[in-house]
Amino acid sequence: MIKHHISFSNPLTHFLDITLTIEGNSRQTLYLQLPAWRPGRYELQHFAQKLRGVTASANGAAIPVCKVTKDRWLVETDGAEKVEIRYSFYARQMDGGGSWLDEEQLYLNGINCLMAVEGHEHNPQQLQLAIPADWQIACGLPETERYTLLAGNYDQLVDSPLIASASLKKETYSVAGIPFHIWIQGDCRPDWERIRKDFEAFTKEQLEVFGDFPVADYHYLNEILPYRTYHGVEHTNSTVITLGPGELLMTPALYKEFLGVSSHELFHTWNVKQIRPKEMLPYDFKGENYFRTGYVAEGVTTYYGDYMLARSGVFTAAQYFEELNTTLQRYFADHSRYHMSVADSSFDLWLDGYKPGIPDRKVSIYVKGALTALLLDLQLRQATDNQTSLDTVMRHLWEDFGKRGIGFTEQDYELLVLRLGGEKFGAYFKQYINGTAPIEEALDQALRYVGCTLQAEETALLSEKLFGFKTVSDNNITKVTAIAPDSSANSALSIDDELVALNGRKLEQNLQPLLADTDLSQGIELTLFRNKQLRQVILEPSQHTYYTRYTVAKRKDATEAEKENFRLWLKQEF
């Protein structure tokens, strides 16, 4: 057994003291490997930068340890039977994938700081916590004795985050005999009756999609914080969610986000944690795990997160369409959809998937992945007269791959869809998954099958609509943030231009009112700073409009058959 011991002396420094003990050793040398990334975030994060003072000892004496890569160490044991490694870790990152220590709690993602002993990854791993006597632990691992957790192997250890504190709140509900524990750390006043009712509803709906649950129990580990934040990360039998501000938890806006992220992360228990891309089975924590099926792993999950809330009756149809419309706005707000497919964007997650990147280069696998999942669901229903849907696809992925511990490929996914829906679905993959074809017409046609339509509306912002540029105003500074290709702004403005005047009138967060009060047919003169130099440019209005807004709405002329299709899709009356 490999033992990991965690303690701290001054929580205000945020440093954890970690001791790794290897017993029964007979090797002359050992290699230690710290992960370079964590599942759920497909980018290298180099956790080793937060480690300090790695030393080794055996038989009461120091032994040589040296770093051989950025996150790999060589320990010369000389065959010592028991070897101890000591180091410190800086735990001061409060998000769904980080770790945090202060006087009130220890929140730990083991993948940030617990080393793997090469060759011993499949051995049982023990985690001992030296924490105050009045603290309790929220974690998906079993507590074999007080403050001692046991994992079957290294992967399970680092895939089981924990919160330890004296102020944890907990509520448990059961679905199909499976306990689901909702843990809350933070200052808030949860309405447990409402939370339990809503969580039971969407959990039951998700179980009906797959038929059974991959694990024996489940833990929602919620860090409810005193400031605005939103993040969630999936794990085998748990999730960490950071959300705030806590005093607004039960208000409509934040509670909707609480439900949405919780439903999304629960769906990941099947999709990604069990139904896993072949390239990630097993995970290689040392470097990039390139894969092209992010539109399944994250896109399908994003679609189902809110969709399950509507199907379970937690969201009304109107509330669901609100969320769908937000996704549509994010998709159509930039022009990256013309330049990179969602499959290629998945591969490039490891390059810059979580950064803004250069303008109009890549699409979001979460956003376009969700829209292409919606499209596929509705097209499958239409092609098979509601006998098949995306539910069917996910159930097959679970039965054929997830349950059997087999990773799926993009070819497996495409062949499954073709088998269920017919060869004509080859066009879906060619155009919308591996290509950059516009999705608007196809999505509108698919929505019509359920009595809805994709409405196009011109934006009310004249700078966007007629001239093709977006701005943000902060502290009386108006900056250009996006520019539509082929617009008049494209040949006159640059990203981060600071606009200071319109037709000689000073701008003070009043760009839109001034445009509305101007004869735009004659064009406009903008005064701006670019790279600290004052410039003046002329923009002519275009005959085209830009940044069209799209929304989903019910059609007034929907037929009874289409209304029935709507009921079968959303489990709500039209």
Wavefront OBJ file of the C-alpha trace (Angstrom):
o trace
v 0.000 0.000 0.000
v 1.130 3.542 -0.826
v 0.441 6.039 1.950
v -0.083 9.791 1.590
v -0.176 11.921 4.756
v -1.316 15.562 4.698
v -0.881 18.079 7.505
v -0.368 21.809 7.953
v 1.032 24.073 10.645
v -0.237 27.511 9.643
v -3.298 27.465 7.365
v -2.926 31.172 6.595
v 0.216 30.390 4.573
v -1.857 27.971 2.449
v 0.989 25.431 2.489
v 0.223 21.738 2.964
v 2.928 19.381 4.221
v 2.763 16.064 2.382
v 4.533 12.812 3.223
v 4.507 9.949 0.737
v 5.458 6.567 2.232
v 6.443 3.527 0.143
v 6.706 0.284 2.106
v 7.942 -3.096 0.935
v 10.324 -1.561 -1.564
v 13.104 -3.666 -3.103
v 14.086 -1.434 -6.002
v 17.332 0.500 -6.182
v 15.581 3.486 -7.766
v 12.048 4.835 -7.768
v 10.413 7.357 -10.076
v 7.719 9.735 -8.832
v 5.342 11.417 -11.247
v 3.057 14.377 -10.542
v 0.202 14.915 -13.051
v 0.579 17.753 -15.525
v -3.181 18.141 -16.078
v -6.500 17.008 -14.680
v -9.436 15.280 -16.410
v -12.253 17.679 -17.208
v -9.812 20.404 -18.232
v -8.039 19.455 -21.422
v -4.968 21.634 -21.088
v -1.608 21.255 -19.387
v -1.617 22.995 -16.003
v 1.808 22.018 -14.635
v 0.878 21.449 -11.007
v 4.552 20.950 -10.111
v 4.999 24.717 -10.076
v 3.180 24.740 -6.706
v 5.477 22.191 -5.019
v 8.312 23.185 -2.716
v 11.194 21.354 -1.078
v 11.028 17.748 -2.309
v 13.248 15.535 -0.121
v 13.610 11.787 0.487
v 14.755 9.638 3.394
v 15.183 5.986 4.371
v 16.271 4.380 7.615
v 16.340 7.791 9.267
v 18.802 9.292 6.794
v 18.458 11.484 3.718
v 18.750 9.769 0.349
v 19.327 11.356 -3.071
v 16.321 12.679 -5.010
v 16.623 14.650 -8.212
v 14.223 16.118 -10.730
v 14.482 14.592 -14.206
v 11.619 16.456 -15.927
v 9.393 19.346 -14.886
v 7.188 16.979 -12.852
v 9.135 13.706 -12.471
v 11.640 12.793 -9.769
v 14.241 10.026 -9.410
v 14.809 8.640 -5.908
v 17.931 6.532 -5.258
v 16.737 4.123 -2.561
v 19.677 1.698 -2.487
v 17.041 -0.987 -1.931
v 15.674 0.452 1.340
v 12.471 -1.343 2.372
v 10.722 1.847 3.532
v 11.101 5.171 1.745
v 9.565 8.532 2.688
v 9.158 11.532 0.382
v 8.359 14.932 1.884
v 7.335 18.152 0.169
v 5.011 21.140 0.535
v 2.174 22.203 -1.742
v 0.671 25.675 -2.066
v -3.121 25.268 -1.869
v -4.606 28.593 -2.860
v -6.703 28.075 -5.996
v -10.443 28.228 -5.379
v -12.187 26.771 -8.391
v -13.617 23.401 -9.355
v -10.215 21.963 -10.189
v -7.981 23.585 -7.589
v -7.123 23.169 -3.911
v -7.518 25.569 -0.997
v -6.405 25.750 2.615
v -7.356 28.342 5.220
v -8.329 28.401 8.876
v -11.875 27.233 8.064
v -11.378 24.376 5.619
v -9.173 22.128 3.534
v -10.441 21.662 -0.029
v -8.248 19.239 -1.948
v -8.028 17.928 -5.469
v -5.458 15.185 -5.049
v -4.455 15.341 -8.693
v -2.900 18.751 -7.983
v -0.399 17.485 -5.437
v -0.298 13.706 -4.822
v 2.550 11.946 -6.606
v 2.268 8.591 -8.340
v 4.956 6.018 -7.619
v 5.742 4.528 -11.011
v 5.015 0.806 -11.044
v 2.709 1.110 -8.018
v -0.199 2.976 -9.637
v -2.487 -0.064 -9.313
v -1.725 -0.577 -5.631
v -4.186 0.551 -2.929
v -3.574 4.138 -1.806
v -4.209 5.461 1.686
v -4.794 9.144 2.409
v -4.444 10.325 6.028
v -5.427 13.855 7.040
v -4.097 15.609 10.139
v -6.954 18.080 10.620
v -8.780 19.623 13.605
v -10.858 17.206 15.658
v -14.167 18.974 14.969
v -13.826 18.810 11.163
v -15.685 16.280 9.031
v -14.801 15.075 5.541
v -16.934 15.181 2.404
v -15.482 12.795 -0.179
v -16.433 9.942 -2.483
v -13.781 7.679 -0.927
v -14.633 5.453 2.062
v -13.321 6.591 5.440
v -11.812 3.394 6.891
v -11.030 5.092 10.197
v -11.274 8.662 11.389
v -9.619 10.990 8.859
v -8.221 8.060 6.862
v -9.475 7.449 3.327
v -8.782 4.441 1.108
v -8.602 4.288 -2.688
v -8.263 1.122 -4.745
v -5.547 2.638 -6.943
v -3.850 5.915 -7.816
v -6.434 6.940 -10.430
v -9.247 6.602 -7.889
v -7.229 8.540 -5.320
v -6.660 11.589 -7.509
v -10.195 11.430 -8.928
v -11.747 11.816 -5.462
v -11.668 15.436 -4.258
v -12.537 16.271 -0.674
v -13.678 19.107 1.547
v -12.809 18.971 5.255
v -14.350 21.525 7.581
v -16.336 22.048 10.779
v -19.117 23.897 8.954
v -20.161 21.470 6.214
v -23.884 21.164 5.560
v -25.305 17.947 4.125
v -28.560 16.612 2.712
v -29.122 13.166 1.182
v -31.747 11.928 -1.262
v -32.181 8.526 -2.896
v -33.195 7.465 -6.390
v -33.498 3.783 -7.299
v -31.919 2.910 -3.951
v -28.787 4.955 -4.702
v -27.802 7.627 -2.139
v -26.905 11.072 -3.476
v -25.221 13.387 -0.963
v -25.352 17.161 -1.372
v -22.549 18.806 0.621
v -22.361 22.580 1.007
v -19.385 24.500 2.346
v -19.907 28.235 2.636
v -22.173 30.951 3.937
v -25.651 30.476 2.452
v -29.172 29.467 3.418
v -30.172 26.510 1.233
v -33.843 25.632 0.830
v -33.238 21.923 1.319
v -36.816 20.882 0.573
v -36.772 22.587 -2.819
v -33.232 21.447 -3.616
v -33.996 17.829 -2.731
v -37.188 17.812 -4.832
v -35.479 19.289 -7.914
v -32.362 17.125 -7.638
v -34.460 13.981 -7.281
v -36.385 14.913 -10.418
v -33.435 15.437 -12.763
v -31.530 12.489 -11.284
v -34.491 10.179 -11.970
v -34.713 11.472 -15.544
v -31.020 10.827 -16.171
v -31.246 7.314 -14.750
v -34.099 6.605 -17.168
v -31.875 7.541 -20.107
v -29.195 4.988 -19.211
v -31.108 2.409 -17.186
v -28.664 2.166 -14.293
v -25.953 4.103 -12.466
v -22.216 3.405 -12.744
v -21.379 3.837 -9.033
v -22.832 2.903 -5.642
v -23.206 6.458 -4.327
v -22.628 10.043 -5.412
v -21.393 13.247 -3.769
v -22.030 16.856 -4.832
v -19.224 18.862 -3.201
v -20.333 22.496 -3.320
v -18.094 25.435 -2.454
v -20.595 28.292 -2.111
v -18.496 31.452 -2.126
v -19.143 35.112 -1.184
v -18.416 36.409 -4.697
v -19.604 35.820 -8.238
v -18.213 32.559 -9.619
v -19.355 29.496 -11.569
v -17.419 26.287 -12.208
v -17.935 22.545 -12.058
v -15.708 19.501 -12.521
v -16.795 15.881 -12.872
v -15.343 12.873 -11.042
v -16.142 9.158 -10.905
v -18.653 9.371 -8.046
v -18.592 13.063 -7.205
v -18.374 16.579 -8.536
v -16.907 19.817 -7.230
v -18.968 22.937 -7.912
v -17.911 26.473 -7.050
v -20.744 28.986 -7.117
v -21.540 32.392 -5.686
v -22.365 34.762 -4.186
v -23.796 32.593 -1.435
v -26.449 35.033 -0.255
v -28.079 34.762 -3.690
v -28.053 30.956 -3.909
v -31.831 30.544 -3.804
v -32.626 33.544 -5.991
v -33.984 32.609 -9.449
v -30.867 33.566 -11.420
v -28.261 31.791 -9.274
v -30.450 28.827 -8.346
v -30.966 28.189 -12.069
v -27.181 28.039 -12.471
v -26.899 25.747 -9.440
v -29.368 23.328 -11.014
v -27.789 23.580 -14.455
v -24.223 22.846 -13.396
v -25.350 20.058 -11.044
v -27.347 18.331 -13.785
v -24.458 18.748 -16.236
v -21.913 17.243 -13.847
v -24.175 14.333 -12.906
v -24.561 13.430 -16.601
v -20.765 13.256 -16.805
v -20.906 10.278 -14.409
v -21.831 8.260 -17.481
v -20.562 10.453 -20.312
v -16.764 10.899 -19.995
v -16.125 9.160 -16.691
v -17.410 5.834 -18.089
v -18.265 6.467 -21.754
v -14.765 7.657 -22.484
v -12.917 8.550 -25.684
v -10.509 5.772 -26.572
v -7.607 8.218 -26.468
v -8.231 8.706 -22.729
v -8.597 5.130 -21.606
v -6.548 5.090 -19.491
v -5.684 8.716 -18.795
v -2.091 9.695 -19.390
v -1.440 12.404 -16.809
v 2.060 13.204 -18.095
v 1.053 14.988 -21.297
v -1.638 15.821 -23.809
v -4.378 13.264 -24.528
v -5.474 14.445 -27.971
v -9.020 13.547 -29.006
v -11.561 14.775 -31.565
v -14.805 13.794 -29.822
v -15.176 16.718 -27.450
v -18.540 17.357 -29.107
v -19.675 14.096 -27.459
v -17.793 14.369 -24.164
v -18.685 17.994 -23.452
v -21.152 19.048 -26.151
v -23.676 16.257 -25.586
v -23.327 16.729 -21.815
v -23.948 20.467 -22.135
v -27.098 19.764 -24.148
v -28.399 17.206 -21.666
v -27.609 19.316 -18.598
v -30.447 21.795 -19.230
v -32.524 19.391 -21.337
v -32.854 17.009 -18.380
v -34.098 19.882 -16.238
v -36.858 20.552 -18.767
v -37.746 16.880 -19.259
v -38.006 16.363 -15.514
v -40.254 19.396 -15.082
v -37.715 21.345 -13.020
v -37.548 23.941 -15.832
v -40.587 25.118 -17.755
v -40.296 25.085 -21.549
v -39.873 28.857 -21.441
v -37.003 28.576 -18.934
v -35.353 25.898 -21.055
v -35.638 28.045 -24.181
v -34.005 30.897 -22.244
v -30.950 28.729 -21.649
v -30.996 27.484 -25.234
v -31.158 31.053 -26.513
v -28.118 31.976 -24.421
v -26.226 29.130 -26.085
v -27.356 30.358 -29.496
v -26.137 33.896 -28.763
v -22.742 32.601 -27.712
v -22.479 30.582 -30.911
v -23.506 33.332 -33.312
v -21.623 36.112 -31.501
v -18.366 35.360 -33.343
v -17.365 34.062 -36.747
v -15.140 31.171 -35.693
v -17.881 28.823 -36.896
v -16.712 29.514 -40.447
v -13.068 28.642 -39.768
v -12.751 25.488 -37.661
v -14.947 22.430 -37.187
v -16.063 21.330 -33.751
v -14.010 18.120 -34.127
v -10.839 20.059 -34.974
v -11.578 22.486 -32.136
v -11.717 19.499 -29.786
v -8.242 18.436 -30.866
v -7.006 21.998 -30.340
v -8.292 22.194 -26.774
v -4.762 21.323 -25.735
v -3.452 24.362 -27.601
v -5.730 27.200 -26.508
v -9.151 25.728 -25.837
v -9.787 27.698 -22.638
v -8.322 31.025 -23.743
v -9.891 33.668 -25.990
v -7.194 33.023 -28.588
v -6.966 34.952 -31.819
v -10.267 36.219 -33.269
v -12.529 33.823 -35.136
v -10.236 30.773 -35.063
v -12.022 28.039 -33.136
v -15.510 27.165 -31.910
v -16.436 26.052 -28.407
v -16.970 22.304 -28.104
v -19.420 23.080 -25.307
v -21.512 25.555 -27.319
v -21.417 24.117 -30.835
v -21.319 20.634 -29.336
v -24.602 21.343 -27.524
v -26.262 22.752 -30.658
v -25.152 19.850 -32.836
v -26.438 17.473 -30.139
v -29.829 19.219 -30.214
v -29.818 18.995 -34.000
v -28.970 15.283 -33.955
v -31.606 14.512 -31.315
v -34.383 16.184 -33.314
v -33.223 14.793 -36.664
v -33.125 11.251 -35.269
v -36.638 11.656 -33.877
v -37.901 12.898 -37.229
v -36.113 10.226 -39.291
v -37.457 7.367 -37.158
v -40.910 8.718 -36.263
v -39.783 9.136 -32.622
v -38.594 5.544 -32.329
v -34.968 6.664 -31.926
v -33.368 9.722 -30.356
v -30.096 10.849 -28.860
v -31.213 8.919 -25.754
v -30.889 5.753 -27.830
v -27.390 6.699 -28.929
v -26.269 7.388 -25.366
v -27.786 4.154 -24.065
v -25.879 2.184 -26.735
v -22.643 3.999 -25.873
v -23.189 3.099 -22.223
v -24.023 -0.564 -22.883
v -21.457 -1.192 -25.647
v -18.529 0.888 -24.413
v -18.937 2.432 -20.942
v -20.099 -0.697 -19.125
v -17.481 -2.831 -20.830
v -14.606 -0.454 -20.131
v -13.945 0.099 -23.835
v -13.078 3.524 -25.178
v -15.046 4.754 -28.204
v -13.620 6.396 -31.307
v -15.146 9.055 -33.530
v -15.751 6.307 -36.086
v -17.616 4.236 -33.466
v -19.877 7.184 -32.699
v -20.591 7.980 -36.347
v -21.281 4.335 -37.261
v -23.661 4.034 -34.303
v -25.643 7.087 -35.448
v -25.728 5.793 -39.051
v -26.963 2.405 -37.861
v -29.743 3.951 -35.807
v -30.762 6.768 -38.138
v -29.708 5.719 -41.607
v -26.915 6.479 -44.050
v -28.232 9.980 -44.698
v -26.777 11.003 -41.330
v -23.371 10.879 -42.970
v -24.122 14.425 -44.130
v -24.598 15.505 -40.504
v -21.036 14.492 -39.647
v -19.551 15.839 -42.864
v -21.227 19.233 -42.617
v -21.643 20.017 -38.928
v -19.098 17.895 -37.032
v -16.114 17.647 -39.369
v -17.096 20.658 -41.467
v -18.070 24.277 -41.000
v -21.397 24.398 -42.851
v -23.921 26.939 -41.484
v -26.277 25.254 -39.023
v -29.163 27.731 -39.124
v -31.335 26.179 -41.825
v -30.900 22.614 -40.600
v -31.641 23.609 -37.011
v -34.751 25.508 -38.029
v -36.037 22.504 -39.995
v -35.343 20.189 -37.060
v -37.139 22.498 -34.625
v -40.152 22.624 -36.915
v -40.640 18.915 -36.281
v -41.483 19.793 -32.669
v -43.601 22.832 -33.557
v -40.848 25.405 -33.024
v -38.681 27.635 -35.170
v -35.314 29.366 -35.129
v -36.102 33.060 -35.278
v -33.600 35.571 -36.626
v -33.756 39.075 -35.200
v -31.568 42.057 -35.965
v -29.633 43.352 -32.967
v -30.818 46.672 -31.562
v -27.229 47.910 -31.152
v -26.545 50.105 -34.157
v -22.759 49.809 -33.898
v -23.105 46.047 -34.325
v -26.019 46.008 -36.743
v -24.888 48.601 -39.333
v -21.140 48.915 -38.877
v -20.160 45.453 -37.594
v -18.235 46.122 -34.384
v -18.816 45.252 -30.734
v -17.691 47.314 -27.773
v -17.454 47.185 -24.007
v -17.482 50.269 -21.776
v -15.695 50.425 -18.466
v -14.702 53.512 -16.463
v -15.812 55.743 -19.341
v -13.503 53.921 -21.762
v -15.217 52.336 -24.764
v -13.115 49.558 -26.309
v -13.639 47.589 -29.504
v -13.919 43.880 -28.623
v -14.999 42.201 -31.881
v -15.249 43.064 -35.563
v -17.365 41.315 -38.190
v -15.497 40.251 -41.333
v -16.525 42.142 -44.489
v -18.060 44.965 -42.453
v -17.066 48.606 -42.787
v -15.476 48.354 -39.338
v -13.217 45.573 -40.591
v -11.198 48.002 -42.730
v -11.164 50.873 -40.241
v -11.054 49.512 -36.684
v -8.809 47.178 -34.706
v -9.377 45.101 -31.579
v -8.763 47.169 -28.400
v -9.189 50.532 -30.139
v -10.316 53.047 -27.500
v -13.180 55.108 -28.926
v -13.241 58.651 -27.555
v -15.609 60.613 -29.823
v -18.368 60.183 -32.399
v -18.642 62.978 -34.964
v -16.692 65.201 -32.557
v -18.900 64.377 -29.531
v -17.118 62.863 -26.547
v -18.113 59.272 -25.745
v -19.123 58.669 -22.128
v -20.807 55.264 -22.276
v -23.282 56.836 -24.694
v -22.288 55.341 -28.043
v -25.690 53.807 -28.821
v -27.789 56.914 -27.925
v -25.521 59.102 -30.045
v -25.793 56.705 -32.988
v -29.578 56.688 -32.628
v -29.579 60.493 -32.783
v -27.367 60.655 -35.891
v -28.122 60.547 -39.627
v -26.192 57.340 -40.264
v -26.748 57.348 -44.003
v -23.869 59.815 -44.288
v -21.524 57.585 -42.328
v -19.818 58.370 -39.026
v -16.472 59.729 -37.915
v -14.873 58.005 -34.934
v -11.996 59.471 -32.973
v -9.946 56.854 -31.192
v -6.694 55.930 -29.547
v -4.766 53.038 -31.101
v -1.500 52.116 -29.452
v -1.629 55.457 -27.573
v -1.865 57.408 -30.845
v -4.880 59.559 -31.725
v -6.627 58.662 -34.977
v -9.799 59.474 -36.883
v -11.602 56.982 -39.113
v -14.726 57.100 -41.279
v -17.249 54.237 -41.274
v -19.978 53.872 -43.867
v -23.134 51.907 -43.032
v -23.448 48.608 -44.852
v -26.370 47.303 -46.849
v -26.004 44.127 -44.816
v -26.626 43.701 -41.104
v -24.319 41.978 -38.637
v -24.531 40.074 -35.357
v -28.020 38.732 -35.944
v -29.621 37.279 -32.819
v -31.244 33.839 -32.959
v -33.878 32.503 -30.593
v -36.007 29.368 -30.358
v -39.753 29.942 -30.158
v -42.952 27.943 -30.505
v -44.766 28.357 -33.835
v -48.323 29.606 -33.717
v -49.185 27.408 -36.705
v -47.814 24.189 -35.161
v -49.904 21.153 -36.085
v -51.283 18.664 -33.577
v -48.718 16.115 -34.780
v -45.902 18.601 -34.167
v -47.290 19.393 -30.718
v -47.253 15.677 -29.931
v -43.630 15.491 -31.130
v -42.895 18.373 -28.735
v -44.464 16.435 -25.858
v -42.406 13.350 -26.694
v -39.222 15.422 -26.886
v -39.623 17.682 -23.851
v -42.186 15.734 -21.797
v -44.186 18.944 -21.457
v -47.403 20.187 -22.999
v -46.945 22.425 -26.001
l 1 2 3 4 5 6 7 8 9 10 11 12 13 14 15 16 17 18 19 20 21 22 23 24 25 26 27 28 29 30 31 32 33 34 35 36 37 38 39 40 41 42 43 44 45 46 47 48 49 50 51 52 53 54 55 56 57 58 59 60 61 62 63 64 65 66 67 68 69 70 71 72 73 74 75 76 77 78 79 80 81 82 83 84 85 86 87 88 89 90 91 92 93 94 95 96 97 98 99 100 101 102 103 104 105 106 107 108 109 110 111 112 113 114 115 116 117 118 119 120 121 122 123 124 125 126 127 128 129 130 131 132 133 134 135 136 137 138 139 140 141 142 143 144 145 146 147 148 149 150 151 152 153 154 155 156 157 158 159 160 161 162 163 164 165 166 167 168 169 170 171 172 173 174 175 176 177 178 179 180 181 182 183 184 185 186 187 188 189 190 191 192 193 194 195 196 197 198 199 200 201 202 203 204 205 206 207 208 209 210 211 212 213 214 215 216 217 218 219 220 221 222 223 224 225 226 227 228 229 230 231 232 233 234 235 236 237 238 239 240 241 242 243 244 245 246 247 248 249 250 251 252 253 254 255 256 257 258 259 260 261 262 263 264 265 266 267 268 269 270 271 272 273 274 275 276 277 278 279 280 281 282 283 284 285 286 287 288 289 290 291 292 293 294 295 296 297 298 299 300 301 302 303 304 305 306 307 308 309 310 311 312 313 314 315 316 317 318 319 320 321 322 323 324 325 326 327 328 329 330 331 332 333 334 335 336 337 338 339 340 341 342 343 344 345 346 347 348 349 350 351 352 353 354 355 356 357 358 359 360 361 362 363 364 365 366 367 368 369 370 371 372 373 374 375 376 377 378 379 380 381 382 383 384 385 386 387 388 389 390 391 392 393 394 395 396 397 398 399 400 401 402 403 404 405 406 407 408 409 410 411 412 413 414 415 416 417 418 419 420 421 422 423 424 425 426 427 428 429 430 431 432 433 434 435 436 437 438 439 440 441 442 443 444 445 446 447 448 449 450 451 452 453 454 455 456 457 458 459 460 461 462 463 464 465 466 467 468 469 470 471 472 473 474 475 476 477 478 479 480 481 482 483 484 485 486 487 488 489 490 491 492 493 494 495 496 497 498 499 500 501 502 503 504 505 506 507 508 509 510 511 512 513 514 515 516 517 518 519 520 521 522 523 524 525 526 527 528 529 530 531 532 533 534 535 536 537 538 539 540 541 542 543 544 545 546 547 548 549 550 551 552 553 554 555 556 557 558 559 560 561 562 563 564 565 566 567 568 569 570 571 572 573 574
